[in-house]
Amino acid sequence: MLGIAFNNRGLVGWLPVIANFEYSVAIFRFKDKENWLKAAFIINTVMFIVFSLAIMNYVAAVGNTVVAATTAVSLAKEARSNKF
């Protein structure tokens, strides 16, 4: 609610709100599906990367890129081993 109330960035300001909502729904919807949660987490971090770049927070953008990349690598390794 605070993200909506104090948004002064327009549409870009909605990205963290949407990202957190998306991941919260994913946790409840896919609580027993690890790979689906990883995919939802990648989507979440990509939204935060876009937001961080828009507000010129390059340190967070780099950190989120590393997190998204390592999660994607983990997801790809599990998909290759047919656990998906």
PDB file of N, CA, C and O in Angstrom:
ATOM      1  N   MET A   1       0.813  -1.188   0.000  1.00  0.00           N
ATOM      2  CA  MET A   1       0.000   0.000   0.000  1.00  0.00           C
ATOM      3  C   MET A   1       0.869   1.269   0.000  1.00  0.00           C
ATOM      4  O   MET A   1       0.517   2.264  -0.633  1.00  0.00           O
ATOM      5  N   LEU A   2       1.982   1.227   0.700  1.00  0.00           N
ATOM      6  CA  LEU A   2       2.838   2.408   0.742  1.00  0.00           C
ATOM      7  C   LEU A   2       3.484   2.688  -0.602  1.00  0.00           C
ATOM      8  O   LEU A   2       3.700   3.843  -0.967  1.00  0.00           O
ATOM      9  N   GLY A   3       3.794   1.617  -1.345  1.00  0.00           N
ATOM     10  CA  GLY A   3       4.354   1.795  -2.682  1.00  0.00           C
ATOM     11  C   GLY A   3       3.408   2.516  -3.606  1.00  0.00           C
ATOM     12  O   GLY A   3       3.837   3.279  -4.472  1.00  0.00           O
ATOM     13  N   ILE A   4       2.130   2.285  -3.433  1.00  0.00           N
ATOM     14  CA  ILE A   4       1.118   2.968  -4.235  1.00  0.00           C
ATOM     15  C   ILE A   4       0.926   4.400  -3.715  1.00  0.00           C
ATOM     16  O   ILE A   4       0.837   5.342  -4.502  1.00  0.00           O
ATOM     17  N   ALA A   5       0.863   4.554  -2.407  1.00  0.00           N
ATOM     18  CA  ALA A   5       0.593   5.861  -1.813  1.00  0.00           C
ATOM     19  C   ALA A   5       1.714   6.870  -2.070  1.00  0.00           C
ATOM     20  O   ALA A   5       1.444   8.046  -2.313  1.00  0.00           O
ATOM     21  N   PHE A   6       2.956   6.422  -2.019  1.00  0.00           N
ATOM     22  CA  PHE A   6       4.082   7.344  -2.157  1.00  0.00           C
ATOM     23  C   PHE A   6       4.751   7.284  -3.527  1.00  0.00           C
ATOM     24  O   PHE A   6       5.879   7.753  -3.679  1.00  0.00           O
ATOM     25  N   ASN A   7       4.085   6.722  -4.514  1.00  0.00           N
ATOM     26  CA  ASN A   7       4.644   6.626  -5.861  1.00  0.00           C
ATOM     27  C   ASN A   7       4.734   8.019  -6.478  1.00  0.00           C
ATOM     28  O   ASN A   7       3.727   8.709  -6.638  1.00  0.00           O
ATOM     29  N   ASN A   8       5.960   8.420  -6.822  1.00  0.00           N
ATOM     30  CA  ASN A   8       6.156   9.688  -7.520  1.00  0.00           C
ATOM     31  C   ASN A   8       6.930   9.473  -8.827  1.00  0.00           C
ATOM     32  O   ASN A   8       7.505  10.411  -9.379  1.00  0.00           O
ATOM     33  N   ARG A   9       6.936   8.228  -9.314  1.00  0.00           N
ATOM     34  CA  ARG A   9       7.684   7.878 -10.513  1.00  0.00           C
ATOM     35  C   ARG A   9       6.789   7.487 -11.695  1.00  0.00           C
ATOM     36  O   ARG A   9       7.292   7.070 -12.739  1.00  0.00           O
ATOM     37  N   GLY A  10       5.502   7.615 -11.542  1.00  0.00           N
ATOM     38  CA  GLY A  10       4.596   7.253 -12.630  1.00  0.00           C
ATOM     39  C   GLY A  10       4.522   5.740 -12.799  1.00  0.00           C
ATOM     40  O   GLY A  10       4.483   4.998 -11.817  1.00  0.00           O
ATOM     41  N   LEU A  11       4.503   5.291 -14.047  1.00  0.00           N
ATOM     42  CA  LEU A  11       4.391   3.859 -14.325  1.00  0.00           C
ATOM     43  C   LEU A  11       5.579   3.067 -13.815  1.00  0.00           C
ATOM     44  O   LEU A  11       5.423   1.922 -13.390  1.00  0.00           O
ATOM     45  N   VAL A  12       6.759   3.656 -13.852  1.00  0.00           N
ATOM     46  CA  VAL A  12       7.961   2.970 -13.359  1.00  0.00           C
ATOM     47  C   VAL A  12       7.841   2.705 -11.868  1.00  0.00           C
ATOM     48  O   VAL A  12       8.355   1.701 -11.375  1.00  0.00           O
ATOM     49  N   GLY A  13       7.178   3.579 -11.155  1.00  0.00           N
ATOM     50  CA  GLY A  13       6.992   3.411  -9.719  1.00  0.00           C
ATOM     51  C   GLY A  13       6.099   2.235  -9.365  1.00  0.00           C
ATOM     52  O   GLY A  13       6.109   1.761  -8.229  1.00  0.00           O
ATOM     53  N   TRP A  14       5.334   1.768 -10.327  1.00  0.00           N
ATOM     54  CA  TRP A  14       4.468   0.610 -10.101  1.00  0.00           C
ATOM     55  C   TRP A  14       5.236  -0.711 -10.211  1.00  0.00           C
ATOM     56  O   TRP A  14       4.752  -1.738  -9.736  1.00  0.00           O
ATOM     57  N   LEU A  15       6.412  -0.705 -10.824  1.00  0.00           N
ATOM     58  CA  LEU A  15       7.166  -1.955 -11.017  1.00  0.00           C
ATOM     59  C   LEU A  15       7.468  -2.697  -9.712  1.00  0.00           C
ATOM     60  O   LEU A  15       7.244  -3.906  -9.658  1.00  0.00           O
ATOM     61  N   PRO A  16       7.960  -2.044  -8.665  1.00  0.00           N
ATOM     62  CA  PRO A  16       8.207  -2.798  -7.424  1.00  0.00           C
ATOM     63  C   PRO A  16       6.925  -3.342  -6.807  1.00  0.00           C
ATOM     64  O   PRO A  16       6.921  -4.429  -6.228  1.00  0.00           O
ATOM     65  N   VAL A  17       5.845  -2.592  -6.930  1.00  0.00           N
ATOM     66  CA  VAL A  17       4.563  -3.047  -6.382  1.00  0.00           C
ATOM     67  C   VAL A  17       4.094  -4.288  -7.129  1.00  0.00           C
ATOM     68  O   VAL A  17       3.690  -5.276  -6.517  1.00  0.00           O
ATOM     69  N   ILE A  18       4.151  -4.229  -8.454  1.00  0.00           N
ATOM     70  CA  ILE A  18       3.734  -5.364  -9.287  1.00  0.00           C
ATOM     71  C   ILE A  18       4.656  -6.561  -9.061  1.00  0.00           C
ATOM     72  O   ILE A  18       4.195  -7.699  -8.970  1.00  0.00           O
ATOM     73  N   ALA A  19       5.961  -6.297  -8.971  1.00  0.00           N
ATOM     74  CA  ALA A  19       6.923  -7.379  -8.767  1.00  0.00           C
ATOM     75  C   ALA A  19       6.680  -8.099  -7.446  1.00  0.00           C
ATOM     76  O   ALA A  19       6.696  -9.329  -7.395  1.00  0.00           O
ATOM     77  N   ASN A  20       6.461  -7.352  -6.400  1.00  0.00           N
ATOM     78  CA  ASN A  20       6.200  -7.982  -5.099  1.00  0.00           C
ATOM     79  C   ASN A  20       4.872  -8.722  -5.089  1.00  0.00           C
ATOM     80  O   ASN A  20       4.767  -9.796  -4.496  1.00  0.00           O
ATOM     81  N   PHE A  21       3.859  -8.164  -5.736  1.00  0.00           N
ATOM     82  CA  PHE A  21       2.566  -8.842  -5.820  1.00  0.00           C
ATOM     83  C   PHE A  21       2.692 -10.137  -6.614  1.00  0.00           C
ATOM     84  O   PHE A  21       2.150 -11.170  -6.221  1.00  0.00           O
ATOM     85  N   GLU A  22       3.412 -10.074  -7.738  1.00  0.00           N
ATOM     86  CA  GLU A  22       3.606 -11.263  -8.583  1.00  0.00           C
ATOM     87  C   GLU A  22       4.289 -12.383  -7.808  1.00  0.00           C
ATOM     88  O   GLU A  22       3.866 -13.537  -7.889  1.00  0.00           O
ATOM     89  N   TYR A  23       5.329 -12.060  -7.066  1.00  0.00           N
ATOM     90  CA  TYR A  23       6.048 -13.099  -6.340  1.00  0.00           C
ATOM     91  C   TYR A  23       5.247 -13.611  -5.147  1.00  0.00           C
ATOM     92  O   TYR A  23       5.324 -14.792  -4.810  1.00  0.00           O
ATOM     93  N   SER A  24       4.484 -12.736  -4.510  1.00  0.00           N
ATOM     94  CA  SER A  24       3.630 -13.176  -3.402  1.00  0.00           C
ATOM     95  C   SER A  24       2.573 -14.168  -3.883  1.00  0.00           C
ATOM     96  O   SER A  24       2.322 -15.182  -3.232  1.00  0.00           O
ATOM     97  N   VAL A  25       1.968 -13.875  -5.009  1.00  0.00           N
ATOM     98  CA  VAL A  25       0.978 -14.794  -5.581  1.00  0.00           C
ATOM     99  C   VAL A  25       1.650 -16.108  -5.965  1.00  0.00           C
ATOM    100  O   VAL A  25       1.094 -17.182  -5.733  1.00  0.00           O
ATOM    101  N   ALA A  26       2.841 -16.028  -6.549  1.00  0.00           N
ATOM    102  CA  ALA A  26       3.563 -17.236  -6.967  1.00  0.00           C
ATOM    103  C   ALA A  26       3.895 -18.128  -5.779  1.00  0.00           C
ATOM    104  O   ALA A  26       3.827 -19.353  -5.882  1.00  0.00           O
ATOM    105  N   ILE A  27       4.251 -17.524  -4.659  1.00  0.00           N
ATOM    106  CA  ILE A  27       4.590 -18.321  -3.474  1.00  0.00           C
ATOM    107  C   ILE A  27       3.385 -19.133  -3.003  1.00  0.00           C
ATOM    108  O   ILE A  27       3.522 -20.299  -2.633  1.00  0.00           O
ATOM    109  N   PHE A  28       2.220 -18.518  -3.018  1.00  0.00           N
ATOM    110  CA  PHE A  28       1.027 -19.245  -2.597  1.00  0.00           C
ATOM    111  C   PHE A  28       0.530 -20.217  -3.654  1.00  0.00           C
ATOM    112  O   PHE A  28       0.024 -21.290  -3.325  1.00  0.00           O
ATOM    113  N   ARG A  29       0.671 -19.853  -4.909  1.00  0.00           N
ATOM    114  CA  ARG A  29       0.160 -20.695  -6.006  1.00  0.00           C
ATOM    115  C   ARG A  29       1.075 -21.886  -6.290  1.00  0.00           C
ATOM    116  O   ARG A  29       0.594 -22.991  -6.540  1.00  0.00           O
ATOM    117  N   PHE A  30       2.385 -21.668  -6.252  1.00  0.00           N
ATOM    118  CA  PHE A  30       3.355 -22.706  -6.635  1.00  0.00           C
ATOM    119  C   PHE A  30       4.225 -23.132  -5.458  1.00  0.00           C
ATOM    120  O   PHE A  30       5.418 -23.376  -5.640  1.00  0.00           O
ATOM    121  N   LYS A  31       3.665 -23.226  -4.267  1.00  0.00           N
ATOM    122  CA  LYS A  31       4.481 -23.501  -3.085  1.00  0.00           C
ATOM    123  C   LYS A  31       5.198 -24.844  -3.140  1.00  0.00           C
ATOM    124  O   LYS A  31       6.219 -25.013  -2.475  1.00  0.00           O
ATOM    125  N   ASP A  32       4.693 -25.804  -3.914  1.00  0.00           N
ATOM    126  CA  ASP A  32       5.339 -27.112  -4.016  1.00  0.00           C
ATOM    127  C   ASP A  32       6.113 -27.303  -5.317  1.00  0.00           C
ATOM    128  O   ASP A  32       6.636 -28.389  -5.567  1.00  0.00           O
ATOM    129  N   LYS A  33       6.191 -26.281  -6.134  1.00  0.00           N
ATOM    130  CA  LYS A  33       6.868 -26.375  -7.433  1.00  0.00           C
ATOM    131  C   LYS A  33       8.067 -25.428  -7.450  1.00  0.00           C
ATOM    132  O   LYS A  33       7.950 -24.244  -7.764  1.00  0.00           O
ATOM    133  N   GLU A  34       9.213 -25.989  -7.104  1.00  0.00           N
ATOM    134  CA  GLU A  34      10.427 -25.181  -6.966  1.00  0.00           C
ATOM    135  C   GLU A  34      10.804 -24.460  -8.252  1.00  0.00           C
ATOM    136  O   GLU A  34      11.188 -23.291  -8.217  1.00  0.00           O
ATOM    137  N   ASN A  35      10.699 -25.141  -9.378  1.00  0.00           N
ATOM    138  CA  ASN A  35      11.105 -24.533 -10.638  1.00  0.00           C
ATOM    139  C   ASN A  35      10.178 -23.394 -11.049  1.00  0.00           C
ATOM    140  O   ASN A  35      10.632 -22.401 -11.618  1.00  0.00           O
ATOM    141  N   TRP A  36       8.896 -23.528 -10.769  1.00  0.00           N
ATOM    142  CA  TRP A  36       7.968 -22.445 -11.063  1.00  0.00           C
ATOM    143  C   TRP A  36       8.265 -21.231 -10.183  1.00  0.00           C
ATOM    144  O   TRP A  36       8.145 -20.089 -10.627  1.00  0.00           O
ATOM    145  N   LEU A  37       8.647 -21.483  -8.951  1.00  0.00           N
ATOM    146  CA  LEU A  37       9.023 -20.379  -8.071  1.00  0.00           C
ATOM    147  C   LEU A  37      10.286 -19.681  -8.561  1.00  0.00           C
ATOM    148  O   LEU A  37      10.399 -18.458  -8.477  1.00  0.00           O
ATOM    149  N   LYS A  38      11.228 -20.455  -9.066  1.00  0.00           N
ATOM    150  CA  LYS A  38      12.444 -19.852  -9.616  1.00  0.00           C
ATOM    151  C   LYS A  38      12.122 -18.992 -10.824  1.00  0.00           C
ATOM    152  O   LYS A  38      12.685 -17.908 -10.978  1.00  0.00           O
ATOM    153  N   ALA A  39      11.225 -19.458 -11.684  1.00  0.00           N
ATOM    154  CA  ALA A  39      10.824 -18.672 -12.852  1.00  0.00           C
ATOM    155  C   ALA A  39      10.131 -17.381 -12.409  1.00  0.00           C
ATOM    156  O   ALA A  39      10.375 -16.316 -12.976  1.00  0.00           O
ATOM    157  N   ALA A  40       9.275 -17.479 -11.404  1.00  0.00           N
ATOM    158  CA  ALA A  40       8.605 -16.284 -10.878  1.00  0.00           C
ATOM    159  C   ALA A  40       9.619 -15.325 -10.263  1.00  0.00           C
ATOM    160  O   ALA A  40       9.474 -14.107 -10.373  1.00  0.00           O
ATOM    161  N   PHE A  41      10.642 -15.875  -9.619  1.00  0.00           N
ATOM    162  CA  PHE A  41      11.677 -15.029  -9.019  1.00  0.00           C
ATOM    163  C   PHE A  41      12.486 -14.307 -10.089  1.00  0.00           C
ATOM    164  O   PHE A  41      12.875 -13.155  -9.896  1.00  0.00           O
ATOM    165  N   ILE A  42      12.740 -14.962 -11.201  1.00  0.00           N
ATOM    166  CA  ILE A  42      13.449 -14.313 -12.307  1.00  0.00           C
ATOM    167  C   ILE A  42      12.631 -13.143 -12.840  1.00  0.00           C
ATOM    168  O   ILE A  42      13.169 -12.064 -13.088  1.00  0.00           O
ATOM    169  N   ILE A  43      11.326 -13.360 -13.016  1.00  0.00           N
ATOM    170  CA  ILE A  43      10.453 -12.275 -13.470  1.00  0.00           C
ATOM    171  C   ILE A  43      10.486 -11.120 -12.474  1.00  0.00           C
ATOM    172  O   ILE A  43      10.543  -9.954 -12.865  1.00  0.00           O
ATOM    173  N   ASN A  44      10.451 -11.452 -11.190  1.00  0.00           N
ATOM    174  CA  ASN A  44      10.503 -10.447 -10.133  1.00  0.00           C
ATOM    175  C   ASN A  44      11.790  -9.630 -10.215  1.00  0.00           C
ATOM    176  O   ASN A  44      11.749  -8.400 -10.174  1.00  0.00           O
ATOM    177  N   THR A  45      12.912 -10.298 -10.331  1.00  0.00           N
ATOM    178  CA  THR A  45      14.188  -9.573 -10.351  1.00  0.00           C
ATOM    179  C   THR A  45      14.358  -8.758 -11.628  1.00  0.00           C
ATOM    180  O   THR A  45      14.986  -7.700 -11.603  1.00  0.00           O
ATOM    181  N   VAL A  46      13.809  -9.232 -12.742  1.00  0.00           N
ATOM    182  CA  VAL A  46      13.884  -8.443 -13.976  1.00  0.00           C
ATOM    183  C   VAL A  46      13.107  -7.136 -13.820  1.00  0.00           C
ATOM    184  O   VAL A  46      13.552  -6.086 -14.285  1.00  0.00           O
ATOM    185  N   MET A  47      11.955  -7.202 -13.169  1.00  0.00           N
ATOM    186  CA  MET A  47      11.198  -5.965 -12.925  1.00  0.00           C
ATOM    187  C   MET A  47      11.983  -5.017 -12.021  1.00  0.00           C
ATOM    188  O   MET A  47      11.960  -3.802 -12.220  1.00  0.00           O
ATOM    189  N   PHE A  48      12.673  -5.574 -11.033  1.00  0.00           N
ATOM    190  CA  PHE A  48      13.486  -4.724 -10.166  1.00  0.00           C
ATOM    191  C   PHE A  48      14.714  -4.189 -10.896  1.00  0.00           C
ATOM    192  O   PHE A  48      15.176  -3.092 -10.582  1.00  0.00           O
ATOM    193  N   ILE A  49      15.252  -4.925 -11.854  1.00  0.00           N
ATOM    194  CA  ILE A  49      16.364  -4.412 -12.655  1.00  0.00           C
ATOM    195  C   ILE A  49      15.908  -3.196 -13.445  1.00  0.00           C
ATOM    196  O   ILE A  49      16.589  -2.172 -13.464  1.00  0.00           O
ATOM    197  N   VAL A  50      14.757  -3.309 -14.096  1.00  0.00           N
ATOM    198  CA  VAL A  50      14.228  -2.179 -14.876  1.00  0.00           C
ATOM    199  C   VAL A  50      13.986  -0.974 -13.970  1.00  0.00           C
ATOM    200  O   VAL A  50      14.337   0.151 -14.326  1.00  0.00           O
ATOM    201  N   PHE A  51      13.389  -1.206 -12.805  1.00  0.00           N
ATOM    202  CA  PHE A  51      13.137  -0.112 -11.866  1.00  0.00           C
ATOM    203  C   PHE A  51      14.446   0.518 -11.403  1.00  0.00           C
ATOM    204  O   PHE A  51      14.565   1.743 -11.361  1.00  0.00           O
ATOM    205  N   SER A  52      15.419  -0.306 -11.058  1.00  0.00           N
ATOM    206  CA  SER A  52      16.698   0.218 -10.573  1.00  0.00           C
ATOM    207  C   SER A  52      17.401   1.053 -11.640  1.00  0.00           C
ATOM    208  O   SER A  52      17.995   2.086 -11.330  1.00  0.00           O
ATOM    209  N   LEU A  53      17.337   0.614 -12.879  1.00  0.00           N
ATOM    210  CA  LEU A  53      17.941   1.402 -13.955  1.00  0.00           C
ATOM    211  C   LEU A  53      17.195   2.707 -14.167  1.00  0.00           C
ATOM    212  O   LEU A  53      17.810   3.735 -14.453  1.00  0.00           O
ATOM    213  N   ALA A  54      15.873   2.677 -14.028  1.00  0.00           N
ATOM    214  CA  ALA A  54      15.074   3.883 -14.219  1.00  0.00           C
ATOM    215  C   ALA A  54      15.377   4.942 -13.155  1.00  0.00           C
ATOM    216  O   ALA A  54      15.339   6.139 -13.438  1.00  0.00           O
ATOM    217  N   ILE A  55      15.674   4.501 -11.942  1.00  0.00           N
ATOM    218  CA  ILE A  55      15.989   5.469 -10.879  1.00  0.00           C
ATOM    219  C   ILE A  55      17.497   5.661 -10.730  1.00  0.00           C
ATOM    220  O   ILE A  55      17.962   6.306  -9.790  1.00  0.00           O
ATOM    221  N   MET A  56      18.249   5.095 -11.666  1.00  0.00           N
ATOM    222  CA  MET A  56      19.709   5.214 -11.719  1.00  0.00           C
ATOM    223  C   MET A  56      20.404   4.634 -10.491  1.00  0.00           C
ATOM    224  O   MET A  56      21.397   5.181 -10.010  1.00  0.00           O
ATOM    225  N   ASN A  57      19.877   3.530  -9.995  1.00  0.00           N
ATOM    226  CA  ASN A  57      20.502   2.796  -8.898  1.00  0.00           C
ATOM    227  C   ASN A  57      21.240   1.613  -9.522  1.00  0.00           C
ATOM    228  O   ASN A  57      20.747   0.486  -9.530  1.00  0.00           O
ATOM    229  N   TYR A  58      22.415   1.894 -10.036  1.00  0.00           N
ATOM    230  CA  TYR A  58      23.151   0.913 -10.809  1.00  0.00           C
ATOM    231  C   TYR A  58      23.690  -0.239  -9.969  1.00  0.00           C
ATOM    232  O   TYR A  58      23.840  -1.351 -10.475  1.00  0.00           O
ATOM    233  N   VAL A  59      23.979   0.004  -8.717  1.00  0.00           N
ATOM    234  CA  VAL A  59      24.472  -1.056  -7.838  1.00  0.00           C
ATOM    235  C   VAL A  59      23.390  -2.120  -7.659  1.00  0.00           C
ATOM    236  O   VAL A  59      23.671  -3.313  -7.765  1.00  0.00           O
ATOM    237  N   ALA A  60      22.162  -1.697  -7.389  1.00  0.00           N
ATOM    238  CA  ALA A  60      21.055  -2.645  -7.244  1.00  0.00           C
ATOM    239  C   ALA A  60      20.773  -3.357  -8.562  1.00  0.00           C
ATOM    240  O   ALA A  60      20.452  -4.546  -8.568  1.00  0.00           O
ATOM    241  N   ALA A  61      20.890  -2.646  -9.670  1.00  0.00           N
ATOM    242  CA  ALA A  61      20.659  -3.257 -10.979  1.00  0.00           C
ATOM    243  C   ALA A  61      21.673  -4.370 -11.243  1.00  0.00           C
ATOM    244  O   ALA A  61      21.312  -5.434 -11.745  1.00  0.00           O
ATOM    245  N   VAL A  62      22.933  -4.126 -10.907  1.00  0.00           N
ATOM    246  CA  VAL A  62      23.964  -5.149 -11.095  1.00  0.00           C
ATOM    247  C   VAL A  62      23.711  -6.325 -10.159  1.00  0.00           C
ATOM    248  O   VAL A  62      23.811  -7.481 -10.570  1.00  0.00           O
ATOM    249  N   GLY A  63      23.391  -6.040  -8.926  1.00  0.00           N
ATOM    250  CA  GLY A  63      23.108  -7.113  -7.962  1.00  0.00           C
ATOM    251  C   GLY A  63      21.920  -7.959  -8.398  1.00  0.00           C
ATOM    252  O   GLY A  63      21.975  -9.187  -8.335  1.00  0.00           O
ATOM    253  N   ASN A  64      20.853  -7.313  -8.837  1.00  0.00           N
ATOM    254  CA  ASN A  64      19.685  -8.055  -9.305  1.00  0.00           C
ATOM    255  C   ASN A  64      19.981  -8.839 -10.574  1.00  0.00           C
ATOM    256  O   ASN A  64      19.425  -9.917 -10.782  1.00  0.00           O
ATOM    257  N   THR A  65      20.849  -8.308 -11.422  1.00  0.00           N
ATOM    258  CA  THR A  65      21.241  -9.034 -12.634  1.00  0.00           C
ATOM    259  C   THR A  65      21.984 -10.311 -12.270  1.00  0.00           C
ATOM    260  O   THR A  65      21.751 -11.359 -12.872  1.00  0.00           O
ATOM    261  N   VAL A  66      22.872 -10.229 -11.296  1.00  0.00           N
ATOM    262  CA  VAL A  66      23.605 -11.419 -10.841  1.00  0.00           C
ATOM    263  C   VAL A  66      22.627 -12.446 -10.262  1.00  0.00           C
ATOM    264  O   VAL A  66      22.733 -13.638 -10.552  1.00  0.00           O
ATOM    265  N   VAL A  67      21.687 -11.988  -9.455  1.00  0.00           N
ATOM    266  CA  VAL A  67      20.702 -12.894  -8.860  1.00  0.00           C
ATOM    267  C   VAL A  67      19.855 -13.549  -9.948  1.00  0.00           C
ATOM    268  O   VAL A  67      19.635 -14.760  -9.917  1.00  0.00           O
ATOM    269  N   ALA A  68      19.379 -12.758 -10.911  1.00  0.00           N
ATOM    270  CA  ALA A  68      18.557 -13.304 -11.997  1.00  0.00           C
ATOM    271  C   ALA A  68      19.352 -14.300 -12.840  1.00  0.00           C
ATOM    272  O   ALA A  68      18.827 -15.340 -13.238  1.00  0.00           O
ATOM    273  N   ALA A  69      20.607 -13.984 -13.108  1.00  0.00           N
ATOM    274  CA  ALA A  69      21.439 -14.880 -13.918  1.00  0.00           C
ATOM    275  C   ALA A  69      21.711 -16.196 -13.197  1.00  0.00           C
ATOM    276  O   ALA A  69      21.611 -17.259 -13.810  1.00  0.00           O
ATOM    277  N   THR A  70      22.049 -16.149 -11.923  1.00  0.00           N
ATOM    278  CA  THR A  70      22.322 -17.395 -11.202  1.00  0.00           C
ATOM    279  C   THR A  70      21.054 -18.234 -11.037  1.00  0.00           C
ATOM    280  O   THR A  70      21.109 -19.463 -11.074  1.00  0.00           O
ATOM    281  N   THR A  71      19.931 -17.576 -10.858  1.00  0.00           N
ATOM    282  CA  THR A  71      18.666 -18.309 -10.769  1.00  0.00           C
ATOM    283  C   THR A  71      18.320 -18.938 -12.111  1.00  0.00           C
ATOM    284  O   THR A  71      17.822 -20.062 -12.157  1.00  0.00           O
ATOM    285  N   ALA A  72      18.578 -18.226 -13.205  1.00  0.00           N
ATOM    286  CA  ALA A  72      18.317 -18.765 -14.541  1.00  0.00           C
ATOM    287  C   ALA A  72      19.229 -19.945 -14.847  1.00  0.00           C
ATOM    288  O   ALA A  72      18.792 -20.921 -15.458  1.00  0.00           O
ATOM    289  N   VAL A  73      20.479 -19.868 -14.433  1.00  0.00           N
ATOM    290  CA  VAL A  73      21.406 -20.980 -14.635  1.00  0.00           C
ATOM    291  C   VAL A  73      20.940 -22.203 -13.852  1.00  0.00           C
ATOM    292  O   VAL A  73      20.957 -23.320 -14.370  1.00  0.00           O
ATOM    293  N   SER A  74      20.531 -21.997 -12.622  1.00  0.00           N
ATOM    294  CA  SER A  74      20.026 -23.099 -11.801  1.00  0.00           C
ATOM    295  C   SER A  74      18.785 -23.719 -12.425  1.00  0.00           C
ATOM    296  O   SER A  74      18.644 -24.942 -12.448  1.00  0.00           O
ATOM    297  N   LEU A  75      17.895 -22.891 -12.924  1.00  0.00           N
ATOM    298  CA  LEU A  75      16.673 -23.374 -13.565  1.00  0.00           C
ATOM    299  C   LEU A  75      17.007 -24.150 -14.837  1.00  0.00           C
ATOM    300  O   LEU A  75      16.392 -25.180 -15.114  1.00  0.00           O
ATOM    301  N   ALA A  76      17.967 -23.667 -15.603  1.00  0.00           N
ATOM    302  CA  ALA A  76      18.366 -24.351 -16.832  1.00  0.00           C
ATOM    303  C   ALA A  76      19.017 -25.713 -16.530  1.00  0.00           C
ATOM    304  O   ALA A  76      18.763 -26.692 -17.232  1.00  0.00           O
ATOM    305  N   LYS A  77      19.846 -25.768 -15.495  1.00  0.00           N
ATOM    306  CA  LYS A  77      20.468 -27.044 -15.123  1.00  0.00           C
ATOM    307  C   LYS A  77      19.429 -28.070 -14.697  1.00  0.00           C
ATOM    308  O   LYS A  77      19.534 -29.246 -15.045  1.00  0.00           O
ATOM    309  N   GLU A  78      18.440 -27.634 -13.955  1.00  0.00           N
ATOM    310  CA  GLU A  78      17.384 -28.565 -13.534  1.00  0.00           C
ATOM    311  C   GLU A  78      16.509 -28.980 -14.702  1.00  0.00           C
ATOM    312  O   GLU A  78      16.038 -30.116 -14.755  1.00  0.00           O
ATOM    313  N   ALA A  79      16.287 -28.067 -15.638  1.00  0.00           N
ATOM    314  CA  ALA A  79      15.494 -28.412 -16.820  1.00  0.00           C
ATOM    315  C   ALA A  79      16.229 -29.436 -17.680  1.00  0.00           C
ATOM    316  O   ALA A  79      15.610 -30.337 -18.247  1.00  0.00           O
ATOM    317  N   ARG A  80      17.550 -29.294 -17.774  1.00  0.00           N
ATOM    318  CA  ARG A  80      18.350 -30.253 -18.548  1.00  0.00           C
ATOM    319  C   ARG A  80      18.352 -31.629 -17.922  1.00  0.00           C
ATOM    320  O   ARG A  80      18.452 -32.636 -18.622  1.00  0.00           O
ATOM    321  N   SER A  81      18.243 -31.675 -16.607  1.00  0.00           N
ATOM    322  CA  SER A  81      18.235 -32.983 -15.941  1.00  0.00           C
ATOM    323  C   SER A  81      16.812 -33.534 -15.826  1.00  0.00           C
ATOM    324  O   SER A  81      16.571 -34.487 -15.086  1.00  0.00           O
ATOM    325  N   ASN A  82      15.877 -32.934 -16.555  1.00  0.00           N
ATOM    326  CA  ASN A  82      14.483 -33.388 -16.652  1.00  0.00           C
ATOM    327  C   ASN A  82      13.731 -33.364 -15.336  1.00  0.00           C
ATOM    328  O   ASN A  82      12.823 -34.170 -15.128  1.00  0.00           O
ATOM    329  N   LYS A  83      14.089 -32.462 -14.455  1.00  0.00           N
ATOM    330  CA  LYS A  83      13.367 -32.314 -13.202  1.00  0.00           C
ATOM    331  C   LYS A  83      12.261 -31.270 -13.324  1.00  0.00           C
ATOM    332  O   LYS A  83      11.507 -31.061 -12.374  1.00  0.00           O
ATOM    333  N   PHE A  84      12.154 -30.630 -14.442  1.00  0.00           N
ATOM    334  CA  PHE A  84      11.166 -29.568 -14.640  1.00  0.00           C
ATOM    335  C   PHE A  84       9.838 -30.193 -14.864  1.00  0.00           C
ATOM    336  O   PHE A  84       8.848 -29.487 -15.055  1.00  0.00           O
TER     337      PHE A  84
END
